Amino acid sequence: MPLDARPDEDDATLLARYARGDAGAARALTVRLVPRAHAQAFRMLGDVAEAEDVVQDAMLRLWRIAPDWRTGEAQVSTWLYRVVSNLCTDRLRKRPRTGVALDDVAEPEDPVPGVEARLQEQARHAALREAIAELPERQRLALTLRHFEEASNPEIADRLGVSVEAVESLTARAKRALAKALKGRVAALGYEG
Amino acid sequence: MKVAPEQSDPDGIDQMLDELAALPAPDPSGDLAARVLADAEMHMPAPDPSGDLAARVLADAEMHMPAPGGRPANIPWWQQIVRGIGGWGAVSGLVAATATGFVIGLGAVGETGVDTLWTLGYDTYYDTDVGLDAFGWAFEEG
């Protein structure tokens, strides 16, 4: 993608310009927001095509809300992160359950070294994604921002509009919920803890 | 990303999350950007009206703006007619001209009426009072 054509203007300003009919602002927002949203969707879904569909859907919602956007109430990037997260969650919840145990995975007839490990890895990722999708929204956002976006607790607090202590609590509860959801399957998924 | 464990990780959750976060995320395809921009174009509100239009509207507003302390906005319909004609002076002139025309018109009709009456009277007198008829003429002439 080309470089950001309007680096001096923040997202809200560009969105306001788009709402006034500035097509160049739409291009600048696309260049700025789509790669990050796509990376987020890919980590949550593990599928390139699905991630692209989610990003297109999320950006479409942004274009639609542009005329009613209230500058100062929320950051555009945070709003988009939340929309992408919710769209990914919807898709994960509609997916058929993977049955994460390796017992459900057929053994290859002539196992090639690494194949079993690769299958185990895929099963592990699928199980973790399903468990993340089942988290309450704020726990899910705090957890993914912390681990996938490399955001610090103060940054997460700022983006979610909560205190740093609340962020620590949200991530801790999220991890406990994941551990509970994956209980008994961690060893099968390749972790001994 | 390796998040520094704030506590022990007996369930391996941090390790799993780190592994998932380390997955290389591919760059979005150019097709995605094209789709997003097409959506943006489709849903883009109409552009702001040009400055020229705004200037013309303001000029119209200024032209039709009442003078400070001018007449109130609600003017009775008959006052609007009087003002439209040109004021009370114009109304007076119009009334005078109308009256004059009416009088002249009456005179012309009166004159025509007198002639008509006179002609009719003459004919009647001639026929009835003199009493001449075809038989009389024939008697006198023998």
Interface residues (C-beta under 8 A of the other chain):
Chain A: M1 Y18 A19 R20 G21 D22 A23 A26 R27 L29 T30 V31 V34 P35 H38 A39 F42 R43 G46 V48 A51 E52 V55 Q56 M59 L60 W63 R64 A66 P67 E121 R124 H125 L128 R129 L143 R146 H147 F148 E150 E168 A172 K175 L178 A179 L182 K183 V186 L189 Y191 E192 G193
Chain B: M1 V3 E6 D9 P10 D11 G12 I13 D14 Q15 M16 L17 D18 E19 L20 A21 L23 A25 P26 D27 P28 S29 G30 D31 L32 A33 R35 V36 L37 D39 A40 E41 H43 M44 P45 A46 P47 D48
